[in-house]
Amino acid sequence: MEEFDTIIIGSGVGGLATAICLARAGQKVVVLEQHYVPGGWSHSFTLNGQRFSPGVHYVGLIDEGQSTNELYRGLGIANDMVFFRMNKQAYEHGMIGEEVFNFPSGIENLSKSLIERFPKEEKNIIKYLTLIQRVNYELQLIPKLKGFWQKITVPFRTKHFGKFSLFPLKRVIGWHIKDPLLKALLNVQCGDHGLSPNRACFPVHCSVMAHYFDGGFYPMGGGGGIVKAMTNGIKRHGGEVRVKQAVEKIIIKDKQAIGVQLKDGQTLYAKNIVSNADPTITYLDLIGKENLSKGLIKKLEKTKYSVTSLILFLTLDMDVTQYGIDSGNIWMMKDENDDANFNDLMNSTITEGESFPAVFISCTTLKDPVSFNGRYHNFEIVTYVNYDSLNEFNGLEDYRTEEYAIFKEKVINKLMNNLEKVIPGAKQNIVQAELGTPKTNEFYVNSTRGNVYGTEKTLNQVGPFAFKNKSEINNLFLCGASTLSHGVGGATHSGVAAAATILGCNSTELLIEDENQKLRIYDAEDESTWPDWVHVKREHKSKKIELITNK
């Protein structure tokens, strides 16, 4: 019989952050992951030697002194990580119909570029971007307020948040911006929380936009680079990360979590259990209704999960930079009717039509120069769909049928039609094209209905209405995208918060200042910033691909 101080179910970055903090505090910790690699949505994998990352496409606030940088330094893992700054002039490309707008790094640069493009909206642009900044600042301020007097002055300290927090994005932007194209461009990052403007929670959208105001950064090694640094951090402090360890149930005794039973029959015991799984999986599948209060059961019944996705993992044998492809992400929309495009994704038959009304395109070999072998470029092309659109495959014990293969081929062709709009001839240069579907998400990440952002980020499911780190069951805690926040940074912070709850301290106390910890940051677009070892790695990869090709 094995006993631990804390067992963590699921190795997403939330669970890994919890493990780092607890192991560093002296606890005996084990992380259990049902997949054969750790990381959850942040994991990376290889197809025929080419690496892909399904869930990490960029991270914000990485510059020195900014919050994500401080987070990794505070966790003691910064020295194990390298980030590449994506195109400073265009870390995002918004393609709305035939119109293209490049999002530059820096709020002043963004404001200037928007005003140059939409001079009649100058005052509205300044006012709206200022509002985004203020609401985000106040949103981050709320959990930091301490003591009676600070808390009693919350309405005065957060007046902009209070004034607009109850309205959807579409309503607020409509009060400030008139030009339909400008609205669509400012709303294009709705894809980062998977909701159309008429349903998106305005403060959540403010948080997403502000997260990237200073640009986007991509980790060397993709999402797996972050995961490797975190798992190494856990091991340095004596913790364990075990893969292929599927949990069958959380053992409850006298309304207290005391351990877990694995699907292979093994039983592990601990003083604390932390679940990085979705709340529905945690409470209904691993614990069972008989151990839950009526109030929690009712909350779970009402809980809605975020969108699910189709992801094309693509390798092309061509110089895509000749077509203007760079390290910046591409958000492509059919036209400026963002709500209609999103509804089309949710309500249309997936295989019908020539192309999708909205897609996200990311070239990882340009965002992570170390990964480029001098010849092949890798892409992740993402769009959202309704999980119920796959009902013919849902519920099957083995969904990988001939019909499923035909379905995937149709979807791949449809996504390639989207890509052909920016890279003509891409279809003739495919090395490999593999499609991830909602079924893939369920199988590898074990996400409810294949969701990509945890619970849906509508007003009634975020902030005080989100699932708490501390559960109603003694010694059971939650972390991950359905608690504090989603995204790489948000989920990691949720893990720190869960550890703080267990240890009875404040999250900031667990982020330990260490002047020896420093993130290495280089420009993906500027070879002169790269250290010698980057050039050496690229040269090694180029020689390797030449040998394979010549054979």
RAMODA-V737279 format. One record per helix or strand of 2 or more residues. SS is the DSSP state (H for helix, E for strand). FROM is the first residue (numbers start at 1). TO is the last residue. Records with the same first field share a line. If there is no record, write none. Layout:
BEGIN
SS = FROM-TO ; FROM-TO
END
This chain:
BEGIN
E = 2-9 ; 29-32 ; 45-47 ; 50-52 ; 82-85 ; 92-96 ; 99-103 ; 217-219 ; 240-242 ; 247-252 ; 256-262 ; 267-275 ; 308-317 ; 329-333 ; 358-363 ; 376-385 ; 430-436 ; 476-478 ; 520-523
H = 13-24 ; 40-42 ; 67-74 ; 78-80 ; 107-117 ; 119-142 ; 147-152 ; 154-157 ; 159-164 ; 169-176 ; 180-186 ; 188-192 ; 202-211 ; 223-236 ; 279-287 ; 289-291 ; 294-302 ; 320-323 ; 338-347 ; 364-367 ; 369-371 ; 387-390 ; 402-420 ; 426-429 ; 438-445 ; 448-450 ; 459-461 ; 463-465 ; 487-503 ; 507-510 ; 527-529 ; 532-550
END
